[in-house]
Amino acid sequence: MARIAVENTLGDVKNALQNSGHEVMHLDENSVQNCDCCVISGLDQNVMGIAVPETQASVINAQGMTAEEVVNQVNQRINQ
């Protein structure tokens, strides 16, 4: 089970990740430092300064993706 930080506007993605067995947390300054992967909406590409690498975690831009597609991307990135 991975720890995934998800932007607040992505409720469907949050639910899909939880249903897949991941620990999901709100995306903020603290969670960015303690997560395996971050999911952003893409509406603000520089959310929380993530565009400037503040984390070693993968950042997934969910814009234009279904919740299932985001879950697949998360699983691919954490299993690399």
C-alpha positions in Angstrom: 0.0 0.0 0.0 1.4 3.4 -1.0 0.8 6.8 0.5 -0.7 9.0 -2.2 -1.3 12.8 -1.7 -4.3 14.0 -3.7 -5.5 17.5 -4.5 -8.9 18.3 -2.8 -10.8 18.7 -6.1 -10.2 15.1 -7.1 -12.7 13.3 -4.9 -13.4 10.5 -7.5 -9.7 9.8 -7.8 -9.3 9.8 -4.0 -12.1 7.2 -3.7 -10.7 5.1 -6.5 -7.2 5.0 -4.9 -8.7 4.1 -1.5 -10.7 1.3 -3.1 -7.5 0.1 -4.6 -5.9 -0.2 -1.2 -3.8 2.9 -1.1 -3.5 5.3 1.8 -4.8 8.7 0.6 -4.0 12.0 2.2 -4.8 15.6 1.4 -2.1 17.3 -0.7 -0.3 19.9 1.4 3.2 20.9 2.4 3.5 18.1 4.9 2.1 15.4 2.8 4.3 16.2 -0.1 7.3 15.3 2.0 5.8 12.0 3.2 4.1 10.5 0.2 5.0 8.0 -2.5 3.1 9.8 -5.2 1.2 13.1 -5.7 -1.9 13.6 -7.9 -2.8 17.1 -9.0 -5.8 18.3 -11.1 -3.7 20.1 -13.6 -5.7 23.3 -13.2 -2.8 24.8 -11.4 0.4 23.1 -12.5 2.4 24.8 -9.7 0.1 23.7 -6.9 2.0 23.9 -3.6 5.2 24.6 -5.5 5.3 21.0 -6.8 6.4 22.3 -10.2 9.6 23.2 -8.5 10.7 19.8 -7.1 10.0 19.8 -3.4 9.5 16.0 -3.3 11.2 12.9 -4.6 7.7 11.4 -5.2 6.2 11.1 -8.7 3.7 13.8 -9.6 0.8 12.8 -11.8 -1.3 15.4 -13.6 -4.8 14.0 -13.7 -6.2 16.5 -16.2 -8.2 14.7 -18.9 -7.8 11.3 -17.2 -10.5 9.1 -15.6 -10.1 8.0 -12.0 -9.2 4.5 -13.2 -6.5 5.8 -15.5 -5.0 7.8 -12.6 -5.0 4.6 -10.4 -3.2 2.8 -13.2 -0.6 5.5 -13.5 -0.1 5.5 -9.7 0.3 1.7 -9.7 2.8 1.9 -12.6 4.9 4.6 -10.9 5.1 3.1 -7.5 6.0 -0.4 -8.9 8.9 0.9 -11.0 
